[in-house]
Structures are given as C-alpha cells and as structure tokens.
Amino acid sequence: MNTSEFLSLLKQHQDKSLLFEYTPGKLVGANYHITEVKNITVDSVDCGAGTDFWKETIVQLWESPKEKDKRDYMSVYKALSILNKVDRMKPMVQDAEIKFEYSNADFHTAQLFVHDHALDNKTLTVKLSVQKTDCKAKETCGVVEESQPAETACCSPESGCC
C-alpha cells in the first residue's frame, strides 16, 4: 500500500479506532504512539550489480510503558491529524510504499508492510506482515527458483496423521 492509499483509507474511517495487527492474531497495544515518520530514499546496488532507487514512508509505532493498562486505541482521526501535520512539515511522497516500524518484548524490530485491512462498526484494523529477504538478481546470479511441493493438509484422509 502506498502512502496516499493509506491516508485515503484513514480519511474514509475517521470515526473509528485504529488498530495494527503486527502478526496474525497479535495487536500493537492500545498504548501505542506514532513516534516518528521517516521519508526514506533507498539507492541500492544488488548482488548482480543492478542498481535501483525508490522512496518509502516509515511510520514508527511505540508502546508507552507508562500507559500499558490503556484500553482505548488511538482514533483514526488523531492518527490522520498527526500524519497531516508531518506532511505539512516534511511532505511525504504520496506514491511511496508505507511501512510500519514496530517491536515489543516478544517481537523483533521490523519494518512491516500493509498487506490488508479489516473494518467493523468501531475499528479499522491495519494488517501488517514481514516481507522475507530475496535475491533481486536471481537470473544474473544463476539462482534457480525451486518449486515448493503442495503440502498435504494435516487431517486429510491421505495424510496418515489422523
């Protein structure tokens, strides 16, 4: 999801609470704060001597230990006002991919991609995921992609486990 798509999503749901799911079934605590917004420029060279250049928006989420018992999540309206203020001070690149930087005691620091979102009457939940590292120069470096065999469901009759 790019920055403008994310901001548009927020604009459409300002009356809701904003939750972030950092891994399936695990939410960033209600005590989170948006502590930093970074406009990042990546200027890279891969292992096959290919060059690339792109921009990213990184929003840092931090859980305040002083508010660990907090139960009410930040409103979409408040998050949008923070991001709009940032954009006025340091304009965000609207077509840049947006990522969320987060960690807690049980989850390593990571830059997480938005892979989906969910809505209900009261909440907008942004579903985040980790993208695994990959070789961008597979063809140049002679890396052959192995096709993964289809896994048999654990409890299917032919699996032998039930």
N, C-alpha and C positions, 0 to 999 in steps of 0.2 A: 504494500500500500504506500502510495506516495503522500507527501505532506499535505497537499491540497485536498486529497481524498479523505484523509484523516480529519482535517479541520472541517470539511463539509459534513462528515458524519457527526461530529460534535455539534455543529450548528443545527442539525436536524433534531437533536435529542437533548436540548439544554435543560429540560425539566427532570432529567434522570440522574441517578448516582453513577459515577464512573468507576468501574472495577477493571482490574487487569488480572487475567489468568496466565501465570508465567509458565506453567506446565499443566497438563490435563488434571483438573480437579483441585489445583492449588492456586489460591488467590493472593496477590500482594495485599498486605494488611491494610485495614481501614485507616491506619495511622500514617499512610504514605504521604509524601510531599513531592512536588516536582522541584528538584533542587538545582537543575541545570539543563539548559537546552544548548546543544552544540551544533553549529554549522560546520560540517566536516568536508574537506576536499581530499579525495583519495587519488593519488598519482602513482601508479604501480607499474612494476615490471614482473612478469610471471617467469616460471622456470624454463619456458620455451623462448624467452627473450621478447615476448609480446608485451606491448605497453597498453595501459588503459588509464582512464581518467573518469571519475564520477563524483557526485556530491551526495551527502547523506545528512539527514536531520536526526540527531540522537537526543532523546529526552530521558533524563536520569530520574529514576524513582528511588526514593529512600524512605525507609520506615523509621519514624521517630521513636526512640526507646522511651521517651517521656510520655508518649501517647499510646503505649502498647495495649491499653484496655479500650481504646476508642472503637466504637461500633458503627458510627455513621461515616460512610465513604464520601470523598470529595464529590461535589456536584460536577456534572459536565459543564455547567455554566461557569463555575470557578476555574476549571482547567482551561476552558476556552479563553477566559479573560487573561489568564497567565500567559498562554501561548500568543494571544493577540498583542499583549504588552511586549513580549520578547520580539515579536515580528516588527513592531514599530521601532524598537531599539536596534536590532540586528536582523534585518529581513531574512526570513527563511526562504530557501529555494523551494518553490512550490512543487516542482516535479521531482524533487529528491526523495529517495526512499526514506521513510520514517522508521526508526528503530527505537527500542526502549532498553536502557541500560539498567540492570537490576541485580541485586543479590540479597541473600539473607543467610542466617546461620546454617541452613540446610541446602542452600542452592548457590553454586559458584557464580561469581560475577560474569555476566554475559550481556551481549547486545542481542536483543531478541527482535525478531521480525513479527509484524502483524500478519497472521495467516487467516483470521476470521474475526467475526464479532457476533454477539448474541444480544437480543433485546427481550425485555419483558416490560411489564407496566411501570416498574420503578427503576430498572437498571439498564445500563449499556455496559456489556462486558466485552472488553477487547482481549481476544485470544492471541497469545504470543507463542512463538516457537523458536527454537535454536536451529540455525542452518548449519549443517556439517561442512567442514572444510572440504575443498575439492581441488583437483588439479585442473587449471584452466587451459593447459596446453597438452591435453591427452594425445591428440593426433601428432603434434610436433615431437613429443617425447616418447611416442610408441606405447602409450598406456592403453591396454585393451580393456574395454568395459566388460565385466563378467555379468552374464545374465543370472539373476537370482532364481533358484528353483521355487516354484509356488509351494508355500507351506501348507501342510495339511492341518485342518482345524483340530484342536486337541481332542474334542469329543465327537469327532465324526466316526462312524462305524469302522472305517478302514484305518483309523489312526492307531488302534491297538492300546489306547490308554484308558479306555472306559470299560 
